Amino acid sequence: MERLHKYLARAGVASRRKAEKLMLAGKVQVNGQTVCKLGSLVDAEHDEVCIEGQKLSLPKQHQYFILYKPRGTITTLADPQGRPCIGDWLRKKHGRVYPVGRLDYDTEGALLLTDDGDLVNRLLMPRFQIPRSYVAKVRGQPSPEALQQLCKGVVIGEERPAQALRAKLHCVLKANSWVVLTVTEGRYHLVKRMFAAIGHPVLALFRPAQAGISVLNMYPGQLRALTQEECVLLKAVALGHSRPPLVVGLPIRKR
């Protein structure tokens, strides 16, 4: 027996948190009965679990992909308003895979997709403190003191202060700069609000890698399966056995 929301995650439906929301919305049935109570148990071998009437089964082998998410794309598999979304770069042959977290509409770069719900949970849970590195094009040139302040912590609105693990100048342009910033959480517009707090608003934002899996040799919109070596690295990072290597680079059109 295991908790239903964990089974849904293992079946590739969604992360554990989103699986709980599906249960609360009355969209999950076990043996023909709708189950809304969080903490409910299910027998993975004998019970029939459905999402809105569609029977689920655990994948025999998980799938892992990396997508170079383009700017101007939302991190959903489908959009009722017809806006560009990451589902436009997926194919039915890839089965039911979901993004590991999200990137803002105007942010580009690495986005993992998988049907491994346990791995998604490990990568996204705040308590695991997995580093996330971005390269931000900001207005002006932040001083060493300003970058140091990002590591000490800055106030963003009425929320608790945000603190970076790393803030380093990557290159300087005529009027702007590219800065590498590493954080361990994924609050809404976190990177943008941190740079705004030191007076250097973000003009463009790029994530060159996620959990150590790089898109520096890819182009916007490209999707590929992870290599065996990358799968080993990804699982080691998710389990806390390894820290993701720092990958630094600019968007392909800027190199």
Steps between C-alpha positions, in 0.01 A plus 500: 500500500614854430351846517286582201670830418836320487356236267369776271846656493662165418247453221620826346176689554657795681719590794378387842373847581302528179375144545349608832322785323354252251370292790343802671335595170328160488678385185650178640315171523611176664304188409224720363469719809609864510771555763548853633655430840869580517706218646283229345680176423499291184621153410712556189473135395127440540308831507379673185588870508353747252521871425162624379419147384834434328677197646857548619792261511852532627760537222737207461782744425505873565575755230726803541527792256657843488334785310656829403194708584480806273403847618133582454388150598297399804591193705182302446423205275196675350351849511127570448589852381715362220826651624829323419571235764755225557246243382562634148844333508382168638367212297247235598770237467668642810204393714395677816793716609481818705731796561719506809394838636453795269669786322337840455342592167792726408773274641681249280721202557513156658177330600491133601200284416431154641237255621706423812291664771734408785791670325288811430411517868863475609615769255230750595458459877652805676649292781740328258665836413605404146686795340344675199728719289394770254680746276322835509547797272454801726496873445829666583794337675444383860782592733682234703319633806160457330581141402620431851170631632316239293694232687437659837128531428261758357144592590244428228163650585343381823644150475798362687838616364644312202861388498721380216767233524700668224489832317781565253547733206529294181560767235444873449332653197480866400209590727407169663655190655453124523508368856502140626265450794450176695209452740347200678132586480242573233284781626291690246722728286771457762803586284331804347395634839845448650671702227229766522578528872859607424396741225593292195180373335514183290478547122536134404527176695657170395537168683790314335439178693259336743635263765823489300336409166614758244339650189809694388540282190129522411276755329167650621218251463728196479402196707720197558511194723762498773803280453571218743774707661265796542235275660759379751596861580137611528410224745813564705407867528138418588609258774750747644802285412645769274471874449415612145804634316493871426423555130550854372430632150288746305194438282600360163437825309726685744808278478 
